[in-house]
Amino acid sequence: MSKSVVLIDGSSYLFRAFHAIPLLTNSRGVHTNAVKGVISMIKRLQKDYPDAQMVAVFDAKGKTFRNDMYPEYKAHRPPMPDELREQIEPIHNIIHAMGLPLLIIDGVEADDVIGTLAVQAESSGCQVIVSTGDKDMAQLVDSHVSLINTMTNTFLDVEGVKEKFGVPPEHIIDYLALMGDKVDNIPGVPKVGEKTAVGLVAGLGSLEDIYANLDKVKDLAFRGAKTMAVKLEEHQEQAFLSKQLATIKCDVALEQPLGELKSTATDKTALLELYRNMEFKAWIAELTDETTSRAANTSAATSSETASSKTSSTMAGAEADEEVTVSAEPGQYDMVLTQDALDGWIAQLQASKLFAFDTETTSLNYKDARIVGVSFAVAVGKAAYVPLAHDYEGAPVQLDREAVLAQLKPLLEDNKLKKVGQHMKYDAHVLANHGISLQGVQFDTQLESYVLDSVATRHDMDSLALKYLGYKTTSFEDVAGKGVKQKTFNQVELDVAGPYAAEDADITLRLHQTLWPKLQQQGVLAKVFTDIEMPAMPILTAMESLGALIDADKLHEQSAELEQKLQQLEQQAHDVAGQVFNLGSPKQLGEILYQKLGLPVKKKTPKGAPSTAEEVLVELADEGHELPKIILENRSLSKLKSTYTDKLPTMIAGSTGRVHTSYHQAVAATGRLSSSDPNLQNIPIRSEEGRRIRQAFIAPPGYKLVAADYSQIELRIMAHLSGDAGLLKAFSEGRDVHRATAAEVFGISEADVTDNQRRSAKAINFGLIYGMSAFGLAKQLGIGRGEAQDYVNLYFERYPGVRDYMDNTREHAKDLGYVETIFGRRLYLPEIKSRNAPRRQHAERTAINAPMQGSAADIIKRAMIRVANWLPDSGFDARMIMQVHDELVLEVKEDQAEGFAEALKQQMQDAAELRVPLLVEAGIGDNWDEAH
């Protein structure tokens, strides 16, 4: 037997981890916080006590002998939360897979089993560590038994118990019996608290000694000693019952003694599957590091065929009942340094049905990036890296970059040679910087993952490899370092750079071979990928490359005006506050709002301070408080200035004189595009300042901007999906749907609808799409909740198809776990069955909105594809430069603008066929604001 034994109080950590760690869920809505906490604790113990024998002990379900002794024992404890209950089985399963003995004994508590094992260990001469957060366990401490609490990082030996509780371990039971325990409903002696219990035990000893010397209690040195004897005598029976309840039973009959409770080898396959089901990425990575060889010994002295060993095993795939074979054979990674080796690889690429391709570059900014090297993979485990511009001191001679790219150009521009990549839009830009127009990209693993399940994971290669292959890739930081000392890739030594780069191509091919069959199995998802996402990618690439022209002088002028306005707002804030303070300091602002001005506290931060978050300031401003309104305006203008008017002029590319955004296809869960550097989606359109920023987006000389956007597209999609007769009729007849809704809700003719009534109807129409409650509607309209509920009720009476659609969608989402757009795109809702009401309600609101927002996203992408295919033969001199929400912005020759705008509207309206007409509005102007 080992010379040390660690006994793990699993039930103690189970509850503490659940309450200490915020609720976490995986993508399927299964709660994981307690699992994470308990297993983290065990893993830490394994690290700290690598040679110890370990046993995990948990409470059994049902009553114990203490309930027979005292039926009220633990009677006041609330039932175990469902969110915790569902985590018990995964915890047990993981512990089993880790190879640790796990004991659950009916009729007793985990404390009793641990006490019994501790006695057995001591009798064998072992030192015992009890890992627990339970103070009752202190009674077990002696010269051979200590306690450790890994959650608080505290250690208790005999002296530690005395210091913490004021009594030695052998009197902990007496101490607990006197005080009682509210959590376990152990009665104790009324009015005996911690100090009194310590005074009694320290002065007289055990409970038996105390009751044998009640006449001496009055002389003890604690407050209330003179009257305590009477209380003790009155509650003697209760005190001794409490001692029985608090005493850990150390003679539990165990089927196996401690000596037979041996750890077994970790079942890594089972453990990996469990980690994957829980989606513990770091632990997956940790485990795959143990099971997957990542060594890559590449020799720079040879021109090719330097092997990199990548052993692998069959690992759990994305679904619990599937398996994905990462690789059955060691990988073959070549470093290509000679012309002969390059010629051999080009021949392999030409002969392959599909090859993976990747670039290594000098920058993440696609406009500035230059190629450092390229990699290929023609089969799983068979890949190569061609270094072209590594220029660190001592770097070996490499092939000439321009000569190699010229040789690769026909392959990369051949539409018949099929390629797969990860985020190929970036590679297309980089190749274009070197005069190569990438063609033949048939698959993109980032988009394959995104279409398969947009919310399952991030869609970068490292995350995808972990999720779908159970494989931990080499990260860029692994090869280039971190922080200020991080190298650019051209400075990375070839023996490190080669395996890293070749792995990128290899893993890309493996991911495609895993993801594409999954998409094909879903049928319609494969069409979303092939008909929408892949065709949209080169269009977005072209738009990014072209960029948009901006008037820097106009933005500089606006920045100066905003600075002046911000100074005025700051002075106004100081005047209202009655003192100077930093508007950007939440602490100072909170003191002014809540302490000096006495405004009501609406919400607190996690640390308990009154919140100054935007939603709180909005609520206070709506109630008529002046300072919150000023702060909100200050924040809004400050953000516009820093994000747009100051920054946009600095983003003008020297090579083009234009601003080039990056569009992201695989970020927004619903299929919508997002953009960054600059973020075009967030430029406000309703404020004067936002419109002025749009005025800085201008047409080049001889051209006009045409902006075309879908009118009320999500409401039209709601009409299509719900099939509500009233909505279908209103849209089909071309009526003002908000006015028509107001007429229905208020029971009047459309001619009699007031502007205020139309505003209310518009709030209802759009509010329902986003799952707004009567409470939210009341807040928006500034009316009572009852009145708002009446509006909602009337709405559903007039449009019963909408109510039925919402009810049915929620039910179908609960049954299937996802909702779909008109075109079959899925949005999974992992929390649709959550027992946490706010999370479940949010998922239900998402279930209503996602099909509309997602369908709108699909339609605008289909419109982009349609317009891009139409333009070359249209006879118009026009080009797409921006896509924002439901809007396309194009530059068009000035004398063609009118005719083009009408033709564009028709192209966009024909992008989808709904049960109601799609309506597109188009404007023309010298700048974006004029055109919208």
N, C-alpha and C positions, 0 to 999 in steps of 0.2 A: 504494500500500500504506500502511496505517496506520503511524504513527510508533512505536507500541508494540504488542507481541504478547504475549498471555497463552497459555501452553501448559499444559494441564491434565492432570496425571498421574492419570487416572481410576482406574487399578488400585490406586494407592497409597491413594487416599481410599476406595475400595470396601472394602478390608479394614479400614482404620482406623475407618470409620464403622460397619461391622457390629459390631466388637468394642467400640467406645466407647459406642454407644447401645444401651440395653436392647432385647431383642427386642420388636418391635411387630407387630401383625397388624391387618388390616382385618376387617370383619364376616364375610368369607368364609374367614378363616384364612390369607390370603396375607401373608407377612412383608413389612414395609415399612421397617424401621429403616435399612438401608443406602441404600435409595432416598431416604429423607428426608435422611440425612446428606450424600450426594453432591450431590444437587440443591440442598440448602441452601448448600453450599460454592460451587457454580457461580453461584447467584443472588447470593451475596455478592460474588463476583468481578465479576459484571456491574454491580453497584452501585458497587463501588470503582473499576472501570476501564471506565466506560461507552463510551469511544471506542476501546477496544483491539480489535484483531482477536483472536478466540479460537478455539482448536482443542482439542478433547478427544481424548485418546489412551488406549486400553485395550490390555491384553495380549491376544494371540490365544490360542486353545486350542492345546494340543499343545506339542511340544518346539521348542527354538530352536537356533541354531548353537552355543550354549554347551554344550548337551547332547552335541553331536557332539565338541566339544573335551574335555569332561569328563563322562562319563555319570552321575557322582554329583551333578552340579549340581542343587540344590534337591530331591534325592532324599528327604531326610528331612522335607520339608514334609508335614503331614497333608493329606488330600484336602479340597477346598473343602466346607464344610458345605452340606447341601441347602438350609437356610434362607437362605443367601447366594446360592447358585446360582440360585434362582428369582427373585432380584431383579435379575439382570444385564440381562435383556431389557427389563423396564420402565424401567430407568435409561437404556439406549440409546434406547428409544423416546421418552422424555421429552426427552432431549438433541436428538434429531432434530426433535421438534415445537417446541423452543425456537429452532430455526434454526441451531444451531451445527454446524460440521463435526466429524465423528467419525471417527477413524482406528483401524483394527485391522489390523496387517500380520503375515501369517504368517511364522514363522521367526525373528522378532526380538522383543524385548520393547518395552514402551511407552517405557522409558528411551531405547532406541536411536532410536526414531522422534522423540522429543522432542529428543534431541541433534542429529539431522539437521535438524529444523525450526529449532532455535536457531541453527545455523550459517548456514542460509539467511537467517534474519531479520537476523543480524548483517551478513552480506554486503550486505544492502540498506539498511544504516544504521539499523535499528530497535533500540529498547530491548526486551529480552525479560524477561518475568516467567514463571518456571516455578513453577506451583502444585503443590506436592508435599509429602509427609511423608517422603520417602526420602532418607537421608543420602548415598547414592551420587551423587545429582544435584549435590552440592556441587562435583564436578569440572568442571561446566559453567560455574561462576560466573567472570565476568571483568568488565571495565568496562562491558560491554553486557548481561550476563545476571545476574539476581538470582533468588533463591528466596523464595517466600512459602508459609507453612504456615497455612492459614486455620483449622485445627483447634486450633492452639496459639497463633495470632496472632503468629508470629515471622517476621522478615524477615532474610534473609542476603544481604549484598553481599560484596565481597572481604574487607573488614575483619571483617565478621560471621563469615565462615567461619574466618578466622584465630583470632578470639576463641573460637569454639565448639569447633573441633577442635585448635587449637594448631599447625596447618600451613596454608599458603596453598592456594588452590584447585588450582593446578597440581600439587601434590603429594598431593592427596586419594587418587588412585589408588594411589600408593606406600604411603600410610598404610593403606588398605584391604587391599592385597595382603599387607602384613606381619601385620596383625591377623587377616585372614580374616573370615568371616561365618558364624556358626552357622546363621542362619535360611536362607541360600541355600546352605549347605554348601560355601562357599569355604574351602579348607583353611588358607591362610595359613601362618605359621611357628609351630610349637608354642611355647608359653610367652611369646609376644609379645602383650602387652596394649596398652591405649591409651597408657599412659605410655611404655612402651618404644618403641612405634612413633613417637610424637612425638619422643622423644629421638634415634632413628636418623635420621629425616627432617630434623629441625632441625639435627642435627650434620653430616650428610654429604650430604643432598639426595635425589635420586631413587633408586629401587631399583637402577638400574644403577650409580649413583655409590657406593651403599653396598657393592655387591659388588666394585667396583673398589678399594675402600679398606677391606677387612675388617681389615687390620692396625691401623686407626685406631679401630675400634669400642671396644676396651678402654679408650680414653682418654675416652670420652664420659661425660657426667655423668648417668647414670641407674642405678638399682639393677640389678645383674646384668650390667653392661656387660663385665666382665672375661671372662665365659664365653660371651657372646652370639655372638661370631664363629664359634665352633665350631658352634652350633646353626644359624646362618644358612647356613654352608657345607654342613652336612648336608642342609638342606632347600631348597637353591637352586632346583632344578627346580620344586618345589612353590610357591615364592614367585613365580617368574615366570609359572607357570600361573595363580596367583591374580590376578596383575596383568592378565593377558589377560581373565580372567573378569569382573573388576571394571570394566574399561574400557568406557565407553559408546561404541557404534559411531555415528559421526556422518556416515556416508555411505550410509545405507539408500536403496535405489532406491524412490522414491515415484512412483505413477502421476500424482499432481498435486503440483507444487511448492507451496510456501507461498502464493505469490502468487495461486493459483487456489482456495485454500481459503477462500472467502468465506462469511460468515454470510448467511442468508436471513431473510425475515420470519417471525415466530413464527406457527405454525399454531394459532391460539387454539382453534379447534373441537377439533382433535385433542388439544391440551394439556389442555383442560378435561375431555375424556373420560378421558384418562389419570389426571388428578388425581382424578376421581370414582371410577374403578376402584380407585385406591389409598386413597381416602377422606381426602385431605388437605384438610380443610375450610378452613383458613386460606388456602391457595393458591387454592382454588376461589373464596373470597370476594375475594381479591386480583385474580384474573383477571376475575371478573364485575364488579368495580368498574370495570375498564377497558372492558368491553364493554357495560355497562348504564348508561344515564343515570339518575341518581337525583335529578336536580334537581327541585325542586318549588316553583315561584314562585307562591305563593298571595297574592292580594290581599285584604286584610281590608276593603277599601273597597266591594267588590261583594258581593251577596248570594249569588251562585252562579256556576257555570261559570268557575272559575279553574283553568286547566289545569296538570297536572303531567306532564311528559314522562317516559315510561318506555320508552325504546327497548329492544328485546330481539332475541334471535336464537334459532334452533333449537338447543337444548342437549341434551346427553346426559341420558337419564332414569335411573331407578333401575336398570334392566337395561342391560347393555353394548350390547345389540343393539336398544334402543328409543330413540326420540327423543321429547322432550316440547317442544311449542311453548309458550314462556312467554307470548308475546304478539306478534301480528303488527302491531298498531297502537299508537300512543302512548296512554298512559292518560289518562283524563279524570277528574280529581279536583275535586269541587266543595266550596266552603266555604259552608255554609248559614247565612245571617245574617238572612234576612227570612222572613216568614210565607209569602209567595208561593213562595219557593224550597222551603220545607219542604212546602207543599201539593203542589208538583210532584213531590217525591221520594216522598211518601207514596203518591201515585197510581201511581208506578212500582213501589213495593213491593207494593201491592195487586194489580197486574197481573202480577207476576213469578211464575214457577212455583217458584222457589227463590231466596232472597236471603241473603247473608252479613251477619252482624250482630256488632258488637263494642262494648264499653263502654270508656271511659277514666275512671279513678277516682282517688280521693285516697289509696288504701291497698291493699296486697296482702292485708290481713286482711279477709276477706269480711264479717265482722260489723260492722266499722267503716267500710268503704268507702262513699263517696258518689260519685254520677256527676258527672263533669266535662264529658263529652260522649259522643256516640254516633256510630257510623259504620255505613254500609251499602255493599254492592256488589251490583249486579243483573246485571252481566256482567263478563267479564274486562277490566280496565282502566277500568271505569266505576264510580266509587265516590264517596262524599260523607262529609264530617264535619260534624256539628252541634255546635258548641261551646256549652256551657251555663253553665259556671261558671269560666271563666278570669278570675282577679281580680288579675293583676299590674297595676302602675301603667301606665296608658295603654292598657289592653286595650279593644278596640272594644266597642260595645254588642252584646249577644248576646240571643237569644230567652230568654224566661223558662223556667227549667228545669222547674218543676212544670207549666206549661201545655203544654210540648212533650211531657213524659212522659205527661200525661193524653191528649194527642192520639195518642201512639204506643201507649198501653195496649191499645186494642182489637186492633191488629195483632199486638202481641207476645203477647197472650193468645188469639189465634185459632189453634186447633189445625189449621185447614185451610190456613193460610198457612205454607208449609214454610221452615224456616230452617236454616242451617249456621253453625257457629262453631268456634273453636279454644278448647278447654277451657271449654265452655259452662256447666259446673257453677258456675264462679265468676260468670259473668255473671248466671245465674239468681239467685244470692244477692244480688248488688248490686241487681238490679231489684226483688227482694222487699223490700229496705230502703226502696224508694220505692213500695211497695204494688202492684207489678206481678208477676203470676204467669206466668212465661214458659212458653209452650206451643208446640207445633209444631216442636220441634227435631228434625229428621230425621237430621242428620248432625253429627258432631263430628270435625274433621280430626285432632285429637290421638289419638282412639280409632281412627280409620281407619288411621293409621300404626302404632299399637300392635298392632292385630290383624294387619295385613299382615306385619310383622316386628318383634317386640318388642325385638330386640337389635341392629337395624341402625343405630340412631341414638338420640339423645335425641329426645323427642317435643314439644319446644317449637317455636314457629313459626319462629324463626330457623334452627334445625337442619334442620327439614323443608324449608324453602324452599331451603336450600343443597343438600340431598341430592336432592330430587325435582324441583326447578325450575332448579337451577343459578343461584339468585338470592340475592343478598346483601341482606337486609332492613336497614332503618334500625333500630338498636337503641335501647332506651330511654335508654341512656347517651349515645347520639349527640345526643339532643334535650334531655336533662335534666341531663347532666353526671354526675360521679362523686363518691363519697365524701361528706364532710361538706357539700360545696357543692352536692350534687345537689338539684335542685328537685323539688317535687311537680308533678304534671301540670297543675294549675290555674295554676301560675306560668310555664308554658312559653308563649312567644309564639305567636300563632296562625299566623304564616307558617311556623313550624317544626312546630307541633303538628298542623296540618291535614293536610299530606301524610303525616306519620307515622301518624296515626290512620286516614286513608282507606286507606293501604297495607295496614294490618292486615286490613281487610275484603276488599280486593282479593286479597291473597295467600291468604287463607283460601279464597276461592272458587276460585282457581287450584289450590290444593292438593287441594281436594275433586274437582275435575274430573280431576286426575291420579290420585289414590289410589282413588277409588271404582271406576273401571273395572278397576284392578288387583285389587281385592278380588272383583269380580264374575267376573273370569277364573278365580279360584281356587274359585269356587262355594261350598264349605263355609265358607270364611273369611268370606264375605259374611253367612252365617247366624250365625256367631259374633258378628259385629258387630251385626246387626239383632235377633237373638233373645236375646243375653246382655248385651253391653256397653252398647248404647244404652238398653235398658229399665232397666238397673241404675243409670244415671246419675241420673235424678230421684229414685230411692229413696235413694241416697246423699246427694243434696242435702237431702232432707227429714230424714234422720237427723242430718246436720251442723247443720241449722237448729234442730232440736229440742234437741240436746245431751243431756248427762247431768248429773244432780244429784249433787253431792258434799258430804260433811260436812267442812267446812274445819277445824272444831275437832278432829276426830279426827286429821286429817293434821298439824296443829300439834303435837298431843300425841305423835304418832309421831316427828316431826322431833326433838323434844326428847330422846326416848328414844334415837334413832339417834345423836344428837350425843354423848350420854353413852357409848354403846357404842363409838363411834369413838375417843373419848379413851382408853377402856380398851384397845382394840386397839393404839393408838399406844404406850401405855406397855408393853404386852406385847412389841411389836416392839423397843422400845428395850432392854428387859431381855434379850431373846434375843440382840440384836446386841452388847450390852455397851456401848452408847454411844447418845447422842441423834443422830438423823439425820432428814432430811425424807423421809417415806414417799412423797411425790409426786415425788421427784427420781430419775429413772432412773440418773443418774450416781452419786449417793450410794448408792442401793440396790445398784447393781452392785458398787461397791467393797466394801460390807458382805458381799454374798452370795459374791462370787468371790475377793476378796483376803483379807478378814478371816476369813470362815467356811470358805473353801476349797471351796465347792460346785462340782460339775462344770458346766462350760460346755456347754450343750446347743445353743446357736445364737448367731450373732453378727449384729450390725446391719450394714447396708451399709458403715458406716465402720470395721467391725472390732471394735467394742466388744461384750463379752458382753451378750446380750439379756436384758431383764427384761420381755419381752412376756408377756401372759397365758398363752399356750399353753406357754411355757417354765416359768412359775411353777407351772402345773397339773402339769406333768411332775415338777418337783422336789417339789411337795407330795405327789404320789402315791408318791414314793420315801420319804416319811416325814420330810422336812425341815420343821421347824416354822415358820421365818420366812416362807417362801413362802406357806404356808397362811394365816398371819396377814395378809400383804399382800393376798392374794386376797380374804379376807373384808372387809378394810378398803375395797378398791376397790369391791366389790359394794355394800356398805352406803352408801358415799359417793355412788355413782352413783344409788342409789334415793332418797337424801335430796335430792340436787340436782335430779334429773330429775322426781321425783314429789312427795314429801312437802313439800318447800319450794316447788316451782313450781306445783303444781296449784291451791292456793288463790289464787294471783295471776292465774290464767287464768280465773277465774269472770267471766263477762260481766255488766256492771252492768245491762244491759237485760233479761236473762233469769234471772240468778242461777244459771246452769248453765255447764258447760264444753263447748266446741264444738271437736271435732277436725276435721281435714281428711283425707278419704279419697282415696287416690291410685290411680286405675285403671291408669295407664300408666307404672308404675315397675318392679314385680317382673316378671322375664322370663316366669314361668310362668303369669301371669294372676291371681296372688294380689293381694288388696288390701293396701296398706300405709297407715299413718296417721301424722300428725305434729301436734304442738302441741295436745294431747299424743299421743305414740305409744302407742296402746292395745295394740299387738301385743306389746310388749316387757315388759309388767308380769309379773314371774315368778309362776307359780302353785304351784310346788313348795316354795318357801321360806315360812317363817312371815311374814317381813317383806313379801313380795310379796302374800300373802293378806290381810295387814292393809291394804295399799293398796286392794285390791279391796273390803274392808269399807267403805271411805270412799265408794264409789259406791252411792248409796242410792235407795230408792224414795220418791216424794213421798207426803205423807199420803193415806191411803185407797187406796194402790196397793201392789202387790208387784212385784218383779223376777222375771221368768221367764227363765232361761238354758237354751238348748237347743243341744246340739252333737252332731255325728255321732260315733259310736263306731267307732274303728279304721278310719276311712274309707279311708285309703291302703292298708291291708292288704286291705280288701274290693275296692278297685280293682285291686290286684295279682292277687287271685283271679279277678276278672272278665277282666282283660286276658290273663293267662297261661292261663286255663282249666284250671289244675291240678286234677285230680280230688280230691286230698286236701284242698286248701284249700277248694274249692267245697263238699265234703261237711261239713267242720268248720263253716263259716259257715252253711250251709243248715240244719244241725241245731241251730244256736244254741249250739254248744259254746264253751268258753273256748279261743280259738284258740292262745293261748300255752301253755296246759296240753296241748292236743292236739298241738302241735308238739313239746313236750318229750317226750310219750309216744312219738311217732314217732322222734325223734332218739335217745332213750336206750333205746328198745325195751322200754318198760314200759307198764303200764296207766295211764290217766289218774288213777285213784285213788291210785296209788303215787308220783305226781310230787311232789317236794318243792318248797318255795318257792324254793330256790336253783336247782333245775333249771328251774322256770318262768321265773325271772329270766333265766337263760341263754338260754332259747328266745325270750323277748321281745327280748333283745338281738340275736339272730340275725334274727328276723322284721323288726325295724325297721332293723337294720344293713344288711341286704341291699337294702332299699328305697333306702337312701342310698349304696349302693355300697361299704359297708364291707369292707375286706380282712380276711383271717385275722389279720394283724398288729394291725389296729384292734380287732377283736373280742377278741383276747388281752389287749390293753391295757385294754379296758373291763371285762372279766370278771376280770382279774387272774390269768390262767392262761398256760401256755406257748403259744408260737405253734403248735407241732405239735398240741397238744390242741385249739386253736381251729380249726385246719385240719380236724381230724377231725370236729368239730361241723359245719362247713360242708359237708364231703363227705357226711356222713350226712343233712344237711338236703336236699341236692340228690338224694340217692338216694330219699328219701321223697317229695319234691316235684319230680319231674323236669320237670314243666310250667313251673315257675318258672325253672329253668336254661335250658330251651329258649327261653322268652320273652326272657330276658336276652340270650342269644346272638343270637337273631334280631333283637332291637331294636338291638343294637350294629351288626349288619351292615346293616340297613335304614337306620340313621342315617348310616352311611358312604356308602351308595349315594345317598341322597336329600339328605343335608345337614341334615335336620331330623327331629324326632319329632312325634307328634300326640297330643292328648288324645282321650278317648272322643267328644267333640263336635266334633272337627276343628280345634281351636286348634293352631297350629304353634309349636314352639320350634326356631329355627334354631341349629345347633351349628357355628360357623365353625371351630373347632379340632378337629373330629372326625377329620380326616386330618393333623393337625399332625405334623411329624417330631420335635417336642419331646415326649418321652415323658410328662412330668408334665402338660403341657397336654392332650395327647391323652387320657390316662387320666382327667383331670378331665371332659373332654367325654363320655367313655364312661359315666362314673358319672352325669353329668347326663342322658344319654340314657335311662338306666334310670329315674331318679327323676322326670324332668319330666312324663312322661305321667300319673303318679300324682298328683303335687302339682298339676299343671295341671288334671287332671280333678276333683280335690277342689275347686279354686278355682271351676271352672265350676259344680259342683253347688251350692256354697253361694250363688253368685250366682243360679242358677236358683231356689233355695229362697227367697231374698229377694224375687225377682220374684213367685213364686207366693204367698208370704205377703202381700205388699203388695197383690196383686190380690184376695186372699181377704178381707182384713180389713174393708173397708168394708161388706160385706154379711154378715159373720159373726155379728153380734149381740154381739160382744165389744168392750169399751172397752179397747183395747190399741194400742200404738204401738212401732215398732222404734226403739231408741236406740243400739245398738252392734252391730258385726260384728267379731269377733276370731277369726282363723284359721278353724276349722270351727264356730264358735259364733255364735248370734244371741241378743241380749239385748233384752228388751222390757219395757215398763211395762204392767201390766194391773190393772184394777180388782180390789181385794182379794177381793171375794166371788165373782169369776169365775175366780180364778187356777187352781184345780184343773182345772176343765173346759177352760179355755183351754190349759193345758200339754199335755193329752192331744190336743186338736185340732191344736195346733201341731206336735206330734211327727208326726202323720199327714201334715200338709201337707209337712213337710220330707222325710219318707221317700218321698213320692210325687214328689219333684223330679227323680228319675232312676230308670231301670229297669236294674238290673244283674243279672248271673247269680247274685248272692247278695243276700240282703235288706240294705237300708240300715237301720241301727239308729240311732235318735235317743234320747238321754237328756235329760230336762228336769228342772230343779229350780226351787224357789220359795223366795224369801227376802226379807227386808227390805233386804238388800244383795247385791252381786254375788257375794261369797264364799259366802254362804249359799245362793244360787241355783245356783251351779255344782256 
